[in-house]
């Protein structure tokens, strides 16, 4: 039904006639781009407040960060500084370009502040050590790309090799540190992925990033790594190969001899689990 008045017609709908329309992030940025920027600006302000970053970041820098993060969140393709500036607005692409130089020395502190804020609200998380590839099929002339097998595409592709450390509490994932792996023929000082892994984990410990334990697969379960992690007093969870030698009850034996009667089987993992003190 409707009521007619001097200023037009006012429609009154019954409760069962009201249609609720959900506005997603893409719709919100089309209606009001500044609303998305404002959300991130408030979140960044909460993180910065009470930390050493407050004395380094101006209000203009916080706005640039909010615009840049909004662009990375909203835009699915061509997330360049120029396109972010033209789509989101409020800052120029030159301002976003200068932002990269201003934050170069603050990225570590920002990561630590974000993790500290999350651990203050939730329980402390854990870190994951792993390596991945970034396919670069059209980058034959880009330095640091090598041919390797891509499990997602099930074929060999040209790609970057990256060893990465991620902090997570099971719901939130934050990249903490990463490093490129290079073939020995293209670098002056060659490092294996395991050597890079030890450098990254030491970086996490040296910067006092809180975590309960470290998780990695059996690729990184080498003797050098396990002894290094134990020296840093890190509790770690990994999967050992069945032919790995262990000292158990003062006896040197292989892992497969312990699985059936000394370990607990978890069907969800399809693995036998047991704790050992190094």
C-alpha atoms as a printed R data frame, in Angstrom:
    type eleno elety resid chain resno      x       y       z
1   ATOM     1    CA   UNK     A     1  0.000   0.000   0.000
2   ATOM     2    CA   UNK     A     2  1.011   3.641  -0.351
3   ATOM     3    CA   UNK     A     3  0.336   7.041   1.145
4   ATOM     4    CA   UNK     A     4  0.182  10.141  -1.044
5   ATOM     5    CA   UNK     A     5  1.347  13.440   0.367
6   ATOM     6    CA   UNK     A     6  2.605  16.796  -0.701
7   ATOM     7    CA   UNK     A     7  6.119  15.531  -1.333
8   ATOM     8    CA   UNK     A     8  5.256  12.467  -3.378
9   ATOM     9    CA   UNK     A     9  4.376   8.884  -2.744
10  ATOM    10    CA   UNK     A    10  5.723   6.880   0.181
11  ATOM    11    CA   UNK     A    11  5.563   3.113  -0.296
12  ATOM    12    CA   UNK     A    12  5.030   0.957   2.774
13  ATOM    13    CA   UNK     A    13  5.916  -2.716   2.368
14  ATOM    14    CA   UNK     A    14  4.912  -5.556   4.580
15  ATOM    15    CA   UNK     A    15  7.669  -7.434   6.348
16  ATOM    16    CA   UNK     A    16  7.315 -10.476   4.122
17  ATOM    17    CA   UNK     A    17  7.561  -8.253   1.020
18  ATOM    18    CA   UNK     A    18 10.943  -6.736   1.947
19  ATOM    19    CA   UNK     A    19 13.804  -8.103  -0.130
20  ATOM    20    CA   UNK     A    20 17.218  -8.055   1.453
21  ATOM    21    CA   UNK     A    21 20.100  -7.579  -0.961
22  ATOM    22    CA   UNK     A    22 23.601  -8.433   0.158
23  ATOM    23    CA   UNK     A    23 26.278  -5.981  -0.926
24  ATOM    24    CA   UNK     A    24 29.601  -7.693  -1.457
25  ATOM    25    CA   UNK     A    25 32.998  -6.009  -1.594
26  ATOM    26    CA   UNK     A    26 32.813  -5.592  -5.387
27  ATOM    27    CA   UNK     A    27 29.423  -3.924  -5.162
28  ATOM    28    CA   UNK     A    28 30.572  -1.733  -2.296
29  ATOM    29    CA   UNK     A    29 33.551  -0.385  -4.205
30  ATOM    30    CA   UNK     A    30 31.297   0.496  -7.152
31  ATOM    31    CA   UNK     A    31 28.838   2.338  -4.921
32  ATOM    32    CA   UNK     A    32 31.350   4.006  -2.633
33  ATOM    33    CA   UNK     A    33 35.073   3.307  -3.169
34  ATOM    34    CA   UNK     A    34 35.988   5.400  -0.148
35  ATOM    35    CA   UNK     A    35 33.965   3.058   2.121
36  ATOM    36    CA   UNK     A    36 36.393   0.227   1.382
37  ATOM    37    CA   UNK     A    37 39.361   2.533   1.878
38  ATOM    38    CA   UNK     A    38 37.891   3.745   5.163
39  ATOM    39    CA   UNK     A    39 37.566   0.180   6.455
40  ATOM    40    CA   UNK     A    40 41.223  -0.574   5.800
41  ATOM    41    CA   UNK     A    41 42.299   2.863   7.041
42  ATOM    42    CA   UNK     A    42 40.651   2.259  10.408
43  ATOM    43    CA   UNK     A    43 42.164  -1.233  10.669
44  ATOM    44    CA   UNK     A    44 45.647   0.065   9.833
45  ATOM    45    CA   UNK     A    45 45.217   2.882  12.345
46  ATOM    46    CA   UNK     A    46 44.365   0.369  15.066
47  ATOM    47    CA   UNK     A    47 47.474  -1.661  14.234
48  ATOM    48    CA   UNK     A    48 49.766   1.366  14.122
49  ATOM    49    CA   UNK     A    49 48.483   2.964  17.319
50  ATOM    50    CA   UNK     A    50 50.661   2.128  20.289
51  ATOM    51    CA   UNK     A    51 53.566   0.858  18.203
52  ATOM    52    CA   UNK     A    52 56.802   2.375  16.956
53  ATOM    53    CA   UNK     A    53 55.197   2.766  13.529
54  ATOM    54    CA   UNK     A    54 53.071   5.668  14.760
55  ATOM    55    CA   UNK     A    55 56.091   7.999  14.698
56  ATOM    56    CA   UNK     A    56 57.065   6.963  11.141
57  ATOM    57    CA   UNK     A    57 53.731   6.874   9.302
58  ATOM    58    CA   UNK     A    58 51.919  10.102   8.530
59  ATOM    59    CA   UNK     A    59 48.180  10.277   7.886
60  ATOM    60    CA   UNK     A    60 48.935  10.540   4.159
61  ATOM    61    CA   UNK     A    61 51.026   7.364   4.292
62  ATOM    62    CA   UNK     A    62 48.245   5.503   6.141
63  ATOM    63    CA   UNK     A    63 45.774   6.619   3.460
64  ATOM    64    CA   UNK     A    64 48.115   5.395   0.711
65  ATOM    65    CA   UNK     A    65 48.451   2.025   2.437
66  ATOM    66    CA   UNK     A    66 44.657   1.764   2.766
67  ATOM    67    CA   UNK     A    67 44.179   2.594  -0.926
68  ATOM    68    CA   UNK     A    68 46.848   0.104  -1.988
69  ATOM    69    CA   UNK     A    69 45.429  -2.719   0.156
70  ATOM    70    CA   UNK     A    70 41.928  -1.896  -1.098
71  ATOM    71    CA   UNK     A    71 43.140  -2.197  -4.676
72  ATOM    72    CA   UNK     A    72 44.809  -5.543  -4.010
73  ATOM    73    CA   UNK     A    73 41.594  -6.774  -2.378
74  ATOM    74    CA   UNK     A    74 39.084  -5.531  -4.937
75  ATOM    75    CA   UNK     A    75 40.884  -5.809  -8.256
76  ATOM    76    CA   UNK     A    76 41.255  -9.348  -9.575
77  ATOM    77    CA   UNK     A    77 43.480  -8.477 -12.543
78  ATOM    78    CA   UNK     A    78 46.118  -5.860 -13.348
79  ATOM    79    CA   UNK     A    79 46.706  -4.803  -9.760
80  ATOM    80    CA   UNK     A    80 49.120  -2.084 -10.802
81  ATOM    81    CA   UNK     A    81 49.671   1.214  -9.020
82  ATOM    82    CA   UNK     A    82 48.164   3.169 -11.926
83  ATOM    83    CA   UNK     A    83 45.006   1.041 -12.068
84  ATOM    84    CA   UNK     A    84 44.594   1.085  -8.281
85  ATOM    85    CA   UNK     A    85 44.887   4.874  -8.251
86  ATOM    86    CA   UNK     A    86 42.408   5.313 -11.129
87  ATOM    87    CA   UNK     A    87 39.884   2.794  -9.740
88  ATOM    88    CA   UNK     A    88 40.002   3.531  -6.011
89  ATOM    89    CA   UNK     A    89 41.061   7.166  -6.232
90  ATOM    90    CA   UNK     A    90 42.022   9.518  -3.351
91  ATOM    91    CA   UNK     A    91 45.763   9.243  -4.110
92  ATOM    92    CA   UNK     A    92 47.873   9.374  -7.249
93  ATOM    93    CA   UNK     A    93 49.947   6.537  -8.640
94  ATOM    94    CA   UNK     A    94 53.077   8.593  -7.862
95  ATOM    95    CA   UNK     A    95 52.097   8.576  -4.188
96  ATOM    96    CA   UNK     A    96 51.728   4.797  -4.276
97  ATOM    97    CA   UNK     A    97 55.111   4.512  -5.963
98  ATOM    98    CA   UNK     A    98 56.775   6.619  -3.247
99  ATOM    99    CA   UNK     A    99 55.035   4.519  -0.619
100 ATOM   100    CA   UNK     A   100 57.110   1.457  -1.575
101 ATOM   101    CA   UNK     A   101 60.328   3.340  -0.808
102 ATOM   102    CA   UNK     A   102 59.003   4.742   2.465
103 ATOM   103    CA   UNK     A   103 57.903   1.333   3.761
104 ATOM   104    CA   UNK     A   104 61.007  -0.563   2.716
105 ATOM   105    CA   UNK     A   105 62.511  -0.442   6.185
106 ATOM   106    CA   UNK     A   106 59.186  -0.769   8.040
107 ATOM   107    CA   UNK     A   107 57.797  -3.952   6.496
108 ATOM   108    CA   UNK     A   108 59.232  -6.181   9.212
109 ATOM   109    CA   UNK     A   109 57.928  -3.977  12.001
110 ATOM   110    CA   UNK     A   110 54.500  -3.861  10.369
111 ATOM   111    CA   UNK     A   111 54.361  -7.642  10.157
112 ATOM   112    CA   UNK     A   112 55.382  -8.001  13.810
113 ATOM   113    CA   UNK     A   113 52.780  -5.417  14.870
114 ATOM   114    CA   UNK     A   114 50.004  -7.195  12.961
115 ATOM   115    CA   UNK     A   115 50.911 -10.568  14.459
116 ATOM   116    CA   UNK     A   116 51.150  -9.022  17.943
117 ATOM   117    CA   UNK     A   117 47.667  -7.565  17.510
118 ATOM   118    CA   UNK     A   118 46.232 -10.903  16.400
119 ATOM   119    CA   UNK     A   119 47.937 -12.863  19.191
120 ATOM   120    CA   UNK     A   120 46.596 -10.300  21.672
121 ATOM   121    CA   UNK     A   121 43.059 -11.152  20.563
122 ATOM   122    CA   UNK     A   122 43.465 -14.847  19.808
123 ATOM   123    CA   UNK     A   123 45.833 -17.532  20.971
124 ATOM   124    CA   UNK     A   124 49.356 -17.584  19.605
125 ATOM   125    CA   UNK     A   125 49.720 -19.309  16.271
126 ATOM   126    CA   UNK     A   126 52.350 -21.433  14.565
127 ATOM   127    CA   UNK     A   127 54.572 -21.037  11.515
128 ATOM   128    CA   UNK     A   128 54.717 -23.104   8.341
129 ATOM   129    CA   UNK     A   129 57.916 -23.665   6.393
130 ATOM   130    CA   UNK     A   130 57.473 -24.706   2.779
131 ATOM   131    CA   UNK     A   131 58.539 -23.946  -0.765
132 ATOM   132    CA   UNK     A   132 56.438 -23.136  -3.788
133 ATOM   133    CA   UNK     A   133 56.753 -22.157  -7.420
134 ATOM   134    CA   UNK     A   134 55.317 -19.108  -9.192
135 ATOM   135    CA   UNK     A   135 54.673 -19.987 -12.852
136 ATOM   136    CA   UNK     A   136 56.197 -17.540 -15.346
137 ATOM   137    CA   UNK     A   137 55.424 -19.222 -18.691
138 ATOM   138    CA   UNK     A   138 56.169 -16.101 -20.760
139 ATOM   139    CA   UNK     A   139 59.265 -14.966 -18.861
140 ATOM   140    CA   UNK     A   140 62.065 -16.650 -20.764
141 ATOM   141    CA   UNK     A   141 64.358 -13.657 -20.325
142 ATOM   142    CA   UNK     A   142 63.554 -12.903 -16.672
143 ATOM   143    CA   UNK     A   143 66.389 -13.647 -14.253
144 ATOM   144    CA   UNK     A   144 65.789 -16.347 -11.688
145 ATOM   145    CA   UNK     A   145 63.259 -18.387 -13.669
146 ATOM   146    CA   UNK     A   146 63.880 -22.091 -14.188
147 ATOM   147    CA   UNK     A   147 61.947 -24.985 -15.649
148 ATOM   148    CA   UNK     A   148 60.278 -27.261 -13.101
149 ATOM   149    CA   UNK     A   149 57.197 -29.431 -12.714
150 ATOM   150    CA   UNK     A   150 53.968 -27.658 -11.713
151 ATOM   151    CA   UNK     A   151 51.645 -30.007  -9.828
152 ATOM   152    CA   UNK     A   152 48.607 -27.795 -10.409
153 ATOM   153    CA   UNK     A   153 49.040 -27.757 -14.192
154 ATOM   154    CA   UNK     A   154 50.614 -31.226 -14.273
155 ATOM   155    CA   UNK     A   155 53.346 -30.187 -16.661
156 ATOM   156    CA   UNK     A   156 56.759 -28.547 -16.705
157 ATOM   157    CA   UNK     A   157 56.709 -24.744 -16.729
158 ATOM   158    CA   UNK     A   158 59.164 -21.888 -16.353
159 ATOM   159    CA   UNK     A   159 58.818 -20.510 -12.841
160 ATOM   160    CA   UNK     A   160 60.335 -18.858  -9.789
161 ATOM   161    CA   UNK     A   161 61.315 -21.044  -6.827
162 ATOM   162    CA   UNK     A   162 60.452 -19.497  -3.465
163 ATOM   163    CA   UNK     A   163 61.023 -20.750   0.083
164 ATOM   164    CA   UNK     A   164 58.452 -19.124   2.357
165 ATOM   165    CA   UNK     A   165 57.592 -18.907   6.048
166 ATOM   166    CA   UNK     A   166 53.943 -18.217   6.949
167 ATOM   167    CA   UNK     A   167 52.484 -17.385  10.350
168 ATOM   168    CA   UNK     A   168 48.952 -18.632  10.994
169 ATOM   169    CA   UNK     A   169 46.504 -19.387  13.765
170 ATOM   170    CA   UNK     A   170 44.428 -21.663  11.548
171 ATOM   171    CA   UNK     A   171 42.179 -18.868  10.275
172 ATOM   172    CA   UNK     A   172 44.519 -15.985   9.415
173 ATOM   173    CA   UNK     A   173 47.633 -16.460   7.261
174 ATOM   174    CA   UNK     A   174 50.420 -13.863   7.185
175 ATOM   175    CA   UNK     A   175 53.580 -14.250   5.049
176 ATOM   176    CA   UNK     A   176 56.504 -13.505   7.341
177 ATOM   177    CA   UNK     A   177 59.599 -14.076   5.201
178 ATOM   178    CA   UNK     A   178 60.568 -15.567   1.862
179 ATOM   179    CA   UNK     A   179 63.621 -15.996  -0.329
180 ATOM   180    CA   UNK     A   180 64.215 -16.996  -3.929
181 ATOM   181    CA   UNK     A   181 66.101 -20.189  -4.688
182 ATOM   182    CA   UNK     A   182 68.532 -19.989  -7.596
183 ATOM   183    CA   UNK     A   183 70.331 -22.639  -9.591
184 ATOM   184    CA   UNK     A   184 73.994 -23.060  -8.721
185 ATOM   185    CA   UNK     A   185 75.072 -22.072 -12.247
186 ATOM   186    CA   UNK     A   186 73.542 -18.602 -11.945
187 ATOM   187    CA   UNK     A   187 74.714 -17.346  -8.531
188 ATOM   188    CA   UNK     A   188 78.107 -16.660  -6.998
189 ATOM   189    CA   UNK     A   189 77.127 -18.239  -3.680
190 ATOM   190    CA   UNK     A   190 74.804 -21.196  -4.032
191 ATOM   191    CA   UNK     A   191 72.410 -22.114  -1.197
192 ATOM   192    CA   UNK     A   192 70.182 -25.148  -1.026
193 ATOM   193    CA   UNK     A   193 66.550 -24.854  -0.013
194 ATOM   194    CA   UNK     A   194 67.440 -26.281   3.385
195 ATOM   195    CA   UNK     A   195 70.106 -23.640   3.915
196 ATOM   196    CA   UNK     A   196 67.625 -20.938   2.925
197 ATOM   197    CA   UNK     A   197 65.087 -22.457   5.328
198 ATOM   198    CA   UNK     A   198 67.495 -22.157   8.263
199 ATOM   199    CA   UNK     A   199 68.157 -18.510   7.398
200 ATOM   200    CA   UNK     A   200 64.426 -17.736   7.289
201 ATOM   201    CA   UNK     A   201 63.662 -19.494  10.565
202 ATOM   202    CA   UNK     A   202 66.539 -17.683  12.264
203 ATOM   203    CA   UNK     A   203 65.072 -14.438  10.907
204 ATOM   204    CA   UNK     A   204 61.748 -15.249  12.603
205 ATOM   205    CA   UNK     A   205 63.412 -16.055  15.912
206 ATOM   206    CA   UNK     A   206 65.725 -13.032  15.801
207 ATOM   207    CA   UNK     A   207 62.768 -10.680  15.300
208 ATOM   208    CA   UNK     A   208 60.859 -12.268  18.212
209 ATOM   209    CA   UNK     A   209 57.814 -13.243  16.148
210 ATOM   210    CA   UNK     A   210 55.689 -15.332  18.546
211 ATOM   211    CA   UNK     A   211 54.758 -18.901  17.608
212 ATOM   212    CA   UNK     A   212 54.094 -22.136  19.472
213 ATOM   213    CA   UNK     A   213 55.678 -24.576  17.027
214 ATOM   214    CA   UNK     A   214 57.059 -24.998  13.532
215 ATOM   215    CA   UNK     A   215 55.502 -27.245  10.855
216 ATOM   216    CA   UNK     A   216 57.261 -28.560   7.736
217 ATOM   217    CA   UNK     A   217 57.280 -31.640   5.511
218 ATOM   218    CA   UNK     A   218 59.948 -34.307   5.300
219 ATOM   219    CA   UNK     A   219 61.870 -32.383   2.626
220 ATOM   220    CA   UNK     A   220 63.112 -30.092   5.395
221 ATOM   221    CA   UNK     A   221 63.554 -32.843   7.963
222 ATOM   222    CA   UNK     A   222 67.294 -33.128   7.396
223 ATOM   223    CA   UNK     A   223 69.728 -33.698  10.247
224 ATOM   224    CA   UNK     A   224 71.178 -30.213   9.884
225 ATOM   225    CA   UNK     A   225 67.734 -28.612  10.053
226 ATOM   226    CA   UNK     A   226 66.497 -30.648  13.010
227 ATOM   227    CA   UNK     A   227 69.647 -29.961  15.009
228 ATOM   228    CA   UNK     A   228 69.460 -26.259  14.127
229 ATOM   229    CA   UNK     A   229 65.794 -25.971  15.172
230 ATOM   230    CA   UNK     A   230 66.525 -27.838  18.405
231 ATOM   231    CA   UNK     A   231 69.435 -25.492  19.129
232 ATOM   232    CA   UNK     A   232 66.993 -22.571  18.827
233 ATOM   233    CA   UNK     A   233 64.640 -24.351  21.292
234 ATOM   234    CA   UNK     A   234 61.925 -24.663  18.643
235 ATOM   235    CA   UNK     A   235 59.211 -27.271  18.976
236 ATOM   236    CA   UNK     A   236 58.639 -28.673  15.502
237 ATOM   237    CA   UNK     A   237 56.239 -31.095  13.830
238 ATOM   238    CA   UNK     A   238 57.272 -32.944  10.710
239 ATOM   239    CA   UNK     A   239 56.964 -36.241   8.910
240 ATOM   240    CA   UNK     A   240 59.942 -38.564   8.810
241 ATOM   241    CA   UNK     A   241 60.696 -41.103   6.128
242 ATOM   242    CA   UNK     A   242 60.247 -44.722   7.130
243 ATOM   243    CA   UNK     A   243 63.977 -45.428   6.711
244 ATOM   244    CA   UNK     A   244 65.083 -42.566   8.988
245 ATOM   245    CA   UNK     A   245 67.382 -43.649  11.823
246 ATOM   246    CA   UNK     A   246 66.482 -42.626  15.382
247 ATOM   247    CA   UNK     A   247 67.959 -43.145  18.828
248 ATOM   248    CA   UNK     A   248 65.082 -44.535  20.884
249 ATOM   249    CA   UNK     A   249 65.537 -46.065  24.348
250 ATOM   250    CA   UNK     A   250 69.293 -45.873  23.812
251 ATOM   251    CA   UNK     A   251 68.930 -48.015  20.736
252 ATOM   252    CA   UNK     A   252 69.553 -46.958  17.147
253 ATOM   253    CA   UNK     A   253 66.655 -48.075  14.969
254 ATOM   254    CA   UNK     A   254 64.599 -47.036  11.978
255 ATOM   255    CA   UNK     A   255 61.252 -45.273  12.118
256 ATOM   256    CA   UNK     A   256 59.271 -48.086  10.482
257 ATOM   257    CA   UNK     A   257 60.084 -50.376  13.430
258 ATOM   258    CA   UNK     A   258 58.339 -47.983  15.826
259 ATOM   259    CA   UNK     A   259 55.184 -47.205  13.919
260 ATOM   260    CA   UNK     A   260 53.087 -50.268  14.668
261 ATOM   261    CA   UNK     A   261 53.495 -50.475  18.443
262 ATOM   262    CA   UNK     A   262 55.036 -47.205  19.653
263 ATOM   263    CA   UNK     A   263 52.982 -44.632  17.708
264 ATOM   264    CA   UNK     A   264 49.347 -43.565  17.516
265 ATOM   265    CA   UNK     A   265 47.655 -43.787  14.133
266 ATOM   266    CA   UNK     A   266 45.552 -40.832  12.952
267 ATOM   267    CA   UNK     A   267 43.284 -41.844  10.050
268 ATOM   268    CA   UNK     A   268 42.668 -38.182   9.115
269 ATOM   269    CA   UNK     A   269 46.391 -37.787   8.452
270 ATOM   270    CA   UNK     A   270 47.035 -41.353   7.321
271 ATOM   271    CA   UNK     A   271 50.111 -41.264   9.515
272 ATOM   272    CA   UNK     A   272 51.556 -42.596  12.757
273 ATOM   273    CA   UNK     A   273 52.377 -39.840  15.224
274 ATOM   274    CA   UNK     A   274 54.796 -39.892  18.116
275 ATOM   275    CA   UNK     A   275 56.737 -37.270  20.010
276 ATOM   276    CA   UNK     A   276 60.498 -37.576  20.338
277 ATOM   277    CA   UNK     A   277 62.929 -35.503  22.343
278 ATOM   278    CA   UNK     A   278 66.003 -34.702  20.214
